[in-house]
Structures are given as structure tokens and as C-alpha cells.
Amino acid sequence: MPGLNGMELLKKMKDLNQFVRTILITAYALDQDLFMQCAKKRIINGFLQKPIRLDHLRDEVNNQLLAYELDKKHPS
């Protein structure tokens, strides 16, 4: 993504639609402060560390779908 990193992309997505749910998936070590900052701003809703087990991905997607439905019914 020339000129745009992953966090910037997620923020732009959230700016376009506040109900979009995001899952950060990375193989790299995650800066805990950066993660907490993004989670607090609701830029990142979920996180998975590679290698990913299929059941963990399924569970996280299900969690985010449920959260999406709740947010649509009761926006904050």
C-alpha cells in the first residue's frame, strides 16, 4: 500500500463507517503501547498473532460479528 500503512488504512475505514470491525493479524511483535492506544480509540477491535489457528480465527470473526450487531443496536 504505497503511501499508507495498515493502521492508517484501518483509521480511514473507521472514519468512513463507525461500525466497521477490524482484526489486526500480524506475525510481528506488537508494540503494547501502540496497540492499547489503537484499541482505546477503537481502531483495532481484535488481534490475532500468526501463525493463526483456524478455530481462533473463526472465534474472533464470530466475536466481531456479534459486537457489530450490538453496536448497530446500541451505538456509543
N, C-alpha and C positions, 0 to 999 in steps of 0.2 A: 504494500500500500504506500506508494510514494507520497511523501508529504504528510502522512497521517499514521500515528501509531495506534495500537489496539485500544488503549484507554481513551484516546481522543475519539475513535470510532464509536465506542460504547457511549461516551458522553453525547455525541451527536445523535445517536439513536434515541437516547433518553430525552433529548431536547425535542425531538420530533414526536415522540409518543411516550408519555409518562408511565404508561402501563407495560411497556416492553420489559421483559425479564431477561437478565443476562447471566451467563455462566462463564466464568473465566476458567479456561483449561490451559495449563502450561506444564512444560517439562522442566522449567527453570525454577530456581529458588525464588520465592516471592518475598519482597520487602514487606515485612509485617506492618510497618507504619503506613506505607502506601496502600496496602490492602485495607487497613482499618479506615483510612481516610476515604477511600472509594466506597467502601461498604456503608459508612456513615452518610455519605452523600447519595446513597442508593444507586450508584453507578454499576456496582457489581452486586448481584443478588445471590450468586452461588459460586462455588470454587471446586475444581477437581484437579488433582495432581496426576500427571502422566507417570507411568502407564495407567490407563483407565480400565477398570473392570466394567464390563457391560452392565452388570446389575447395579453398580454405583451410578453410572450414567442414567440408567432408567429411573432410579430412585430420585436423582436430582432433578431430572426433567419433570417427573410427576410432582415433586415438591414445588417447582416453579410454576407449573400449570395450576396447581391449587392456589398458590399465592396470587397468581394473576386473576383468577376468578374472584378471590376475596377482595383484592384491590379494586376491581371493577365495581363491586357491590358497595364497598366502603372506602372510597378514596381518602387519603390522608391529607 
